Amino acid sequence: MDLRMWFALLSLMLLLQQLSPAEARLASRKTPARACNVQENTYPFDEALAKKMMQYSSVAYHERTNLLDWNCALCKGPLRQFASPFLVQAPRVKLFAYGGYDCALGQVIIVFRGTVPRYFKNIVADFRVARTKPSIFPMAVDNGAQVHKGFYKSYLRLRDDLRLKLRVLLSRYGRDGSRSLKVHVTGHSLGAALATLAALDFVVNSAQFGILRDQRTPAIRAVVMTNFGSPKVGNKCFASYYSQQVKMSLRVANKDDIVTKTPPTWLSNGYTHVPRLISTLSGARGPLAPHSRYLGVHTEEGSARRKRRK
């Protein structure tokens, strides 16, 4: 299924509102008014660093490459200083993430793959737009936070394995528990939504991902989130809680990227983007191309399609 067919299917699903009756009621239910204010952060935008994160996000789509060997074109080029890659997968629902250590940045990198159109389970996750309470963030729930059910369930499918492998990596590059490290999490499309949830998880539940030898200090020193082409992840109270916790957060969005406008308000009252928006222009032609190109970097999925057309 190519990208055009994917968007046609998504449009049809939106029009038909393919939700269970219970989900349909929850999706349209208005959230009681709360004082949920989204705080803008002042974390600076570094275009070169953001481009590198988009390159990492692009690699996540490259299924024909064994990422454990780190032998793709980008792997051998601008990302060649990436070490100790690990994979996190949920094969039944076609979810995928990877991580490792960027020796040039001195940071742990966690990358979530976005929607692959030929995987119907990915599309199902995108369109489970009913909201749910994110129980791994109890304080957020107490403040009225709700999130996209499909994104949340997808993240939970990867979380346990990610937690185990991240703890090992943090220990290895943290000198066996003697120093904490910065974690940079990224992703594109569906992967951007999962990156948002992961960033918040790494901040508020940091002790679950490892502690230092003193048995008090979390192994994660700081969390940065940079994502691309992200749909909305939760309601305003979720965005408010996220903005209070994740201070180094950049949501890069092409002005003409239709995915960043979803879920639409008429279907999912209350969805709000997390900060901080960095608005860009894709320079790509056509209604669908802007979602596949960010900061001059194409997703590998998009690159494969172009090669097949030649």
Backbone torsions as a table, in degrees:
resi	resn	phi	psi	omega
1	MET	NA	119.7	179.9
2	ASP	-83.9	178.4	-173.2
3	LEU	-64.4	-34.1	179.4
4	ARG	-66.2	-43.3	178.4
5	MET	-64.6	-36.6	178.7
6	TRP	-61.1	-48.1	-179.5
7	PHE	-67.6	-32.4	175.9
8	ALA	-63.5	-42.3	178.6
9	LEU	-65.9	-40.6	178.6
10	LEU	-62.6	-41.9	179.1
11	SER	-62.7	-42.6	178.6
12	LEU	-62.7	-42.5	-179.9
13	MET	-64.1	-37.5	176.8
14	LEU	-63.7	-44.4	-177.6
15	LEU	-65.5	-37.5	-178.4
16	LEU	-86.9	-9.9	-179.2
17	GLN	50.5	63.7	-176.7
18	GLN	-75.3	74.7	176.9
19	LEU	-126.5	155.2	171.7
20	SER	-66.8	157.7	179.6
21	PRO	-53.8	-41.1	-179.1
22	ALA	-66.0	-42.4	179.6
23	GLU	-66.8	-37.9	179.5
24	ALA	-62.0	-41.3	179.0
25	ARG	-65.6	-41.6	-179.4
26	LEU	-68.4	-37.5	-178.5
27	ALA	-64.7	-34.1	-176.6
28	SER	-95.3	-6.9	-176.8
29	ARG	-70.1	135.0	179.1
30	LYS	-80.1	136.3	177.4
31	THR	-81.3	134.7	178.5
32	PRO	-55.5	143.0	-177.7
33	ALA	-60.5	129.4	177.0
34	ARG	-135.8	160.0	177.3
35	ALA	-84.4	74.9	-178.4
36	CYS	-108.4	98.9	-177.1
37	ASN	-104.8	128.5	179.9
38	VAL	-86.7	123.6	-177.6
39	GLN	-94.9	127.5	175.8
40	GLU	-77.7	138.1	177.6
41	ASN	-96.3	169.1	-178.9
42	THR	-114.7	20.3	180.0
43	TYR	-62.7	127.0	-174.1
44	PRO	-71.2	146.0	177.5
45	PHE	-91.8	118.7	177.1
46	ASP	-108.8	106.8	-173.8
47	GLU	-62.0	-38.5	-179.9
48	ALA	-64.6	-41.7	178.2
49	LEU	-68.0	-41.1	178.4
50	ALA	-62.8	-40.1	178.0
51	LYS	-61.8	-38.4	178.0
52	LYS	-63.9	-39.5	177.8
53	MET	-66.1	-35.6	176.3
54	MET	-67.6	-34.6	175.8
55	GLN	-64.3	-42.5	175.4
56	TYR	-61.0	-42.1	179.7
57	SER	-64.1	-36.7	178.7
58	SER	-64.6	-41.1	-179.0
59	VAL	-60.1	-30.9	-177.7
60	ALA	-60.5	-24.2	180.0
61	TYR	-83.6	-10.1	-171.5
62	HIS	-84.3	78.5	-173.3
63	GLU	-70.1	-23.6	-177.3
64	ARG	-77.6	-7.7	-179.9
65	THR	-102.2	135.2	173.3
66	ASN	-78.6	101.9	-174.6
67	LEU	-66.6	-20.8	176.4
68	LEU	-65.0	-27.1	175.4
69	ASP	-86.3	-16.3	178.8
70	TRP	50.6	60.7	-173.6
71	ASN	-124.1	23.6	176.2
72	CYS	-81.7	174.5	-178.0
73	ALA	-61.5	-47.5	178.2
74	LEU	-66.4	-34.1	-179.9
75	CYS	-60.9	-37.7	-178.3
76	LYS	-86.5	-10.4	-177.8
77	GLY	-105.3	-111.8	-174.2
78	PRO	-66.5	-16.8	-178.9
79	LEU	-106.6	21.4	-172.8
80	ARG	-68.4	-14.6	-179.5
81	GLN	-94.8	21.6	176.5
82	PHE	-88.3	129.9	-173.6
83	ALA	-128.0	156.9	174.2
84	SER	54.5	50.5	179.7
85	PRO	-65.2	144.2	172.6
86	PHE	-133.6	155.2	-177.9
87	LEU	-114.3	145.6	174.3
88	VAL	-129.4	123.1	-174.0
89	GLN	-137.5	152.1	168.9
90	ALA	-128.9	83.7	-169.8
91	PRO	-57.9	-36.3	-176.2
92	ARG	-62.9	-32.9	-179.4
93	VAL	-111.2	10.4	172.7
94	LYS	59.6	42.0	175.9
95	LEU	-102.2	147.7	-174.2
96	PHE	-152.4	139.9	172.5
97	ALA	-146.6	161.7	174.4
98	TYR	-145.9	164.9	179.6
99	GLY	-150.7	172.8	179.5
100	GLY	173.4	-165.9	-176.2
101	TYR	-122.0	124.3	176.3
102	ASP	-89.5	107.1	-175.3
103	CYS	-67.3	-28.8	179.8
104	ALA	-71.8	-41.2	-179.5
105	LEU	-84.8	-23.6	-173.8
106	GLY	69.5	35.7	-177.2
107	GLN	-132.5	150.2	168.3
108	VAL	-79.5	135.4	-179.6
109	ILE	-114.6	128.8	175.3
110	ILE	-121.0	127.7	-173.4
111	VAL	-127.3	131.1	176.7
112	PHE	-109.9	132.5	178.1
113	ARG	-75.5	147.0	178.0
114	GLY	-86.3	-168.8	-179.5
115	THR	-65.6	130.0	171.4
116	VAL	-104.2	112.5	-171.4
117	PRO	-53.8	-32.3	-177.3
118	ARG	-76.9	-7.2	177.9
119	TYR	-99.1	103.6	-176.3
120	PHE	-60.6	-32.5	-179.6
121	LYS	-63.7	-32.0	175.1
122	ASN	-63.9	-42.1	-179.2
123	ILE	-66.9	-38.7	176.5
124	VAL	-59.7	-43.2	178.7
125	ALA	-60.7	-41.5	179.9
126	ASP	-59.9	-33.5	-171.1
127	PHE	-108.4	15.7	168.0
128	ARG	-86.2	72.1	-167.9
129	VAL	-81.9	-5.4	174.5
130	ALA	-59.1	144.4	-180.0
131	ARG	-88.2	151.2	177.2
132	THR	-137.8	160.6	178.3
133	LYS	-82.9	123.7	-178.5
134	PRO	-79.2	92.3	-171.0
135	SER	-65.2	-19.7	178.0
136	ILE	-75.2	-6.3	175.3
137	PHE	-121.3	71.4	-172.6
138	PRO	-59.5	-36.7	179.4
139	MET	-67.5	-34.1	176.7
140	ALA	-66.3	-42.1	178.7
141	VAL	-60.7	-42.5	179.2
142	ASP	-60.3	-27.1	-179.7
143	ASN	-94.0	9.5	175.3
144	GLY	93.9	11.9	-177.6
145	ALA	-72.0	137.9	171.7
146	GLN	-137.1	150.1	-177.6
147	VAL	-131.7	165.1	177.3
148	HIS	-59.3	122.5	-173.3
149	LYS	-62.6	-41.8	-178.8
150	GLY	-64.0	-43.1	179.7
151	PHE	-66.6	-43.3	-177.2
152	TYR	-64.5	-46.4	179.3
153	LYS	-63.5	-36.5	178.2
154	SER	-64.4	-43.8	179.2
155	TYR	-63.2	-41.2	-179.9
156	LEU	-62.3	-31.3	179.1
157	ARG	-66.2	-25.5	-178.9
158	LEU	-99.8	-16.7	-166.0
159	ARG	-63.2	-47.4	-174.5
160	ASP	-62.5	-46.3	179.6
161	ASP	-67.1	-39.8	177.6
162	LEU	-60.7	-42.8	-178.6
163	ARG	-61.3	-44.2	-179.5
164	LEU	-63.8	-46.7	-176.2
165	LYS	-73.5	-32.5	177.8
166	LEU	-68.7	-37.8	177.8
167	ARG	-60.3	-41.4	178.9
168	VAL	-63.5	-44.8	-178.1
169	LEU	-66.0	-42.4	179.3
170	LEU	-62.4	-37.3	178.4
171	SER	-68.2	-42.1	-177.2
172	ARG	-63.6	-48.0	-176.5
173	TYR	-91.3	-5.4	173.9
174	GLY	-97.5	24.3	177.5
175	ARG	56.2	51.9	177.1
176	ASP	55.4	41.1	174.0
177	GLY	90.9	16.3	-179.1
178	SER	-98.3	-14.0	177.9
179	ARG	-146.6	151.1	178.7
180	SER	-94.4	160.8	-173.5
181	LEU	-129.4	156.3	173.4
182	LYS	-84.1	139.4	177.8
183	VAL	-116.2	128.0	177.4
184	HIS	-111.8	119.0	-176.7
185	VAL	-112.1	139.1	-175.0
186	THR	-148.0	171.2	179.2
187	GLY	170.4	164.6	-178.2
188	HIS	-125.3	138.4	175.6
189	SER	63.9	-125.5	174.1
190	LEU	-54.1	-38.9	177.7
191	GLY	-62.2	-30.2	177.2
192	ALA	-67.5	-40.4	177.7
193	ALA	-64.0	-43.0	179.1
194	LEU	-66.5	-35.5	177.3
195	ALA	-63.1	-36.6	177.9
196	THR	-62.0	-47.3	179.5
197	LEU	-65.3	-40.4	-179.6
198	ALA	-64.8	-42.4	-179.5
199	ALA	-59.2	-45.0	178.5
200	LEU	-64.7	-40.6	178.4
201	ASP	-60.4	-45.2	-178.6
202	PHE	-64.3	-28.9	-179.6
203	VAL	-81.0	-55.2	-171.1
204	VAL	-82.2	-21.4	178.6
205	ASN	-118.4	34.3	-171.3
206	SER	-58.4	-34.9	-178.2
207	ALA	-63.5	-25.1	179.3
208	GLN	-70.8	-16.3	-178.5
209	PHE	-101.9	13.6	175.1
210	GLY	121.9	144.5	175.4
211	ILE	-128.4	161.2	-178.1
212	LEU	-80.2	179.6	-177.1
213	ARG	-59.5	-27.7	-178.9
214	ASP	-71.9	-5.0	177.9
215	GLN	64.9	17.6	179.4
216	ARG	-129.6	-42.2	-172.7
217	THR	-82.8	126.4	176.8
218	PRO	-62.2	145.7	179.2
219	ALA	-71.0	-19.9	176.2
220	ILE	-91.4	115.3	-177.9
221	ARG	-81.0	-40.9	-177.7
222	ALA	-156.3	157.3	-179.0
223	VAL	-127.3	130.2	173.9
224	VAL	-117.2	137.9	176.5
225	MET	-125.0	123.5	173.7
226	THR	-130.5	116.6	179.1
227	ASN	-127.6	173.5	-171.0
228	PHE	-139.2	130.8	175.5
229	GLY	61.4	41.2	-174.7
230	SER	-82.6	136.3	166.5
231	PRO	-74.3	172.7	176.7
232	LYS	-73.2	140.1	-172.6
233	VAL	-102.3	-33.0	-176.2
234	GLY	-155.6	-173.3	-179.4
235	ASN	-82.1	-177.4	-174.7
236	LYS	-65.1	-34.3	179.5
237	CYS	-68.6	-32.8	174.1
238	PHE	-67.5	-46.8	179.8
239	ALA	-60.4	-36.3	178.4
240	SER	-65.0	-48.0	179.7
241	TYR	-63.4	-43.5	177.9
242	TYR	-57.6	-45.3	-176.6
243	SER	-65.3	-26.9	177.7
244	GLN	-77.0	-27.3	-173.4
245	GLN	-99.3	-41.4	-175.7
246	VAL	-102.9	96.6	-173.1
247	LYS	-85.1	-20.3	-179.8
248	MET	-110.2	82.7	-171.7
249	SER	-138.1	126.2	179.1
250	LEU	-130.3	125.5	178.9
251	ARG	-112.1	101.1	-176.5
252	VAL	-85.3	125.4	-175.7
253	ALA	-138.0	123.2	171.7
254	ASN	-68.0	138.0	-177.4
255	LYS	-59.8	-28.6	-176.3
256	ASP	-105.6	21.1	178.6
257	ASP	-90.0	112.0	-175.6
258	ILE	-66.1	-29.9	-176.9
259	VAL	-63.6	-31.7	-179.1
260	THR	-70.2	-10.3	178.7
261	LYS	-93.4	-0.4	-176.5
262	THR	-104.9	158.2	-10.6
263	PRO	-63.7	146.1	-178.6
264	PRO	-69.6	149.0	-175.6
265	THR	-60.6	-36.9	-175.7
266	TRP	-66.4	-23.9	179.4
267	LEU	-96.1	-26.0	-169.9
268	SER	-138.0	65.1	-178.0
269	ASN	-47.3	126.2	173.1
270	GLY	105.7	-9.9	179.6
271	TYR	-68.0	135.5	-177.6
272	THR	-139.2	140.2	178.1
273	HIS	-72.7	149.5	171.4
274	VAL	-83.0	158.3	177.7
275	PRO	-84.0	170.5	-3.7
276	ARG	-108.6	131.4	-178.5
277	LEU	-70.8	129.8	168.6
278	ILE	-115.8	106.8	-175.4
279	SER	-87.3	129.1	-177.3
280	THR	-131.8	169.9	174.4
281	LEU	-115.1	134.0	-175.1
282	SER	-77.3	-32.4	-174.9
283	GLY	75.0	6.4	-179.1
284	ALA	-98.7	146.7	-178.7
285	ARG	-95.8	150.6	178.3
286	GLY	98.9	154.0	-176.0
287	PRO	-69.3	-21.6	-174.0
288	LEU	-104.4	-25.7	-174.7
289	ALA	-60.0	-35.1	-176.9
290	PRO	-58.1	-24.2	-180.0
291	HIS	-76.4	-20.8	-175.6
292	SER	-97.3	-1.6	-177.0
293	ARG	-135.2	120.9	177.6
294	TYR	-133.5	130.4	178.4
295	LEU	52.6	35.2	178.2
296	GLY	81.0	3.2	-178.8
297	VAL	-108.9	126.1	176.3
298	HIS	-90.4	149.0	169.9
299	THR	-66.8	151.5	178.5
300	GLU	-63.0	-31.4	177.4
301	GLU	-60.8	-44.4	178.2
302	GLY	-67.6	-36.5	178.9
303	SER	-63.4	-40.0	179.7
304	ALA	-63.7	-38.4	179.5
305	ARG	-65.9	-40.7	-179.0
306	ARG	-64.7	-38.4	179.5
307	LYS	-65.1	-37.7	-179.7
308	ARG	-67.2	-28.6	-179.6
309	ARG	-77.9	-21.3	-177.8
310	LYS	-73.9	NA	NA
